[in-house]
């Protein structure tokens, strides 16, 4: 049975934590019993010893459980010092009075750990994924959420995709079901809007609103300002906490020094380790100064690979000396800033480990390098354990055990929660893992929950969500990042800024994924406000060569053609390349003599596919604020100041034409 190791029967609180661990926990509201009355009598007798002593005891027993020192011995000038369980009265003859039996100086995390069985401890280390969408009672989504919280008793949830108030309500509901407060995490690389940005209602093309969505982190690298990185972290944390999310799986600190990287790419801050370190540290400060936990990922570095770890195991063959100079500096800087979490990389580093095992499962990486050599003391999250780089090579229970042996605290997205939990329990029973090792991780997790106040309040005020999430000042920060990041890598004919003649024949051709109804919408809207005769076309991976030919033929009658490339970092096949028909179209347009601009709303390295284009602009991502920023920059309404944070098509780091505002007419 799952909970066969329960401790001897004790009176439990509504949350299931034994009451015998002290009354300083504000979540516990014991009934008044004979024992409670007896404790009152003890307090009364102690009060006779003097008012100062009573006040000191009250301060000791009622200290805020949110502080790491809560419940511990008073220090400094306090009139009472608890030494080895005894109280000494200053000025007395040295007579020691035993501390009252009801006094427990352990913090909430320590008391809670002592109440858990081994199976419950293993469950605390699990963090499955749930969607944040509406899940009516009786639906499969509703039942799955209830099962992982009530039956599996997991320690946390990674929540993904939904509108802010909907997600907040769902998190509140799950928190109400859970015996212990849940630690809620989410991938927030582009702000809270990265996962909670709302949707577009397809039949009407109406945007339903959501959290603030920032451009990709490489856009932040192109802007190059630590102050903006801090602000992005600040906004991300404020909106996440308002929704009920405590851990931001951000920033990505991988140094993207391989242009063929199919999974990191624009998710990285850039290619220069020092710049990545500086901007990443500022982002971490912004997040953690405002109540959330930042997570540096993917340790020890996922930037120098052309393999997608979602599909297979990447192998990075670099020496430790090379890692010390390229991959590790951003992580070390984040650790020095006090980052609360680190996420592992499912990559093999055989020159470091001597094996082809994923770093997630290697003790020499997580414990030897990260904890002992680099000094990290926070939570170690595995990357998603359902990714093929791990799941295809190891049995599911075995993979979880190896991750814990390596030093991981949280098993993220285990494909089989029961198998992972049972694997850990069986490993302890067999002597392969010690229960002390499990306690180490669970106590670290519980202390993180206590530090951010979940022992006192685990839910959020739904009414506050629209007052914090997606508000104007936050969107303004995202617009500032987008505007400062626009980078012009080529403008051979010098057509920028555009003249903006209202009756000019302008053609906007948007390449997008078939399901991405939002791509090009904000961009074309801004262009159409200037070019009344703007025509547009949308193409994708399924567009036929005949349709591309028709679009090219129409282009020849235009005065200007703007091609927008909304290419995802990773597709289902793990590639970021355009289909051959799209590459041929852009190359043919470059040869046609028609004035044209190519904008990369995503992968900037596409310039290598068609080096003959006249004007090439990197926007780094296709979020609405980036589309709007590019349109404003092309028209000369904002200055172009972005510089490439990575080498692109042979151009060095820092490349980028600086184009001033168009003079007012």
Helices and strands as residue ranges (DSSP letters): G 19-21, H 34-47, H 51-61, E 80-83, E 86-89, E 96-98, H 108-114, H 118-124, E 126-131, H 140-146, I 147-151, E 156-160, H 164-177, E 183-186, H 193-196, E 200-201, E 206-207, H 217-223, H 226-243, E 247-248, G 265-267, H 273-288, E 293-299, E 314-315, H 320-325, H 329-336, E 341-344, E 347-348, H 350-353, G 359-361, H 363-363, I 364-373, E 379-381, H 388-391, H 396-406, E 411-412, H 417-429, H 435-451, H 462-468, H 472-485, E 487-491, E 506-511, H 521-530, E 535-539, H 545-555, E 560-565, H 580-592, E 596-600, G 604-609, E 615-618, H 624-634
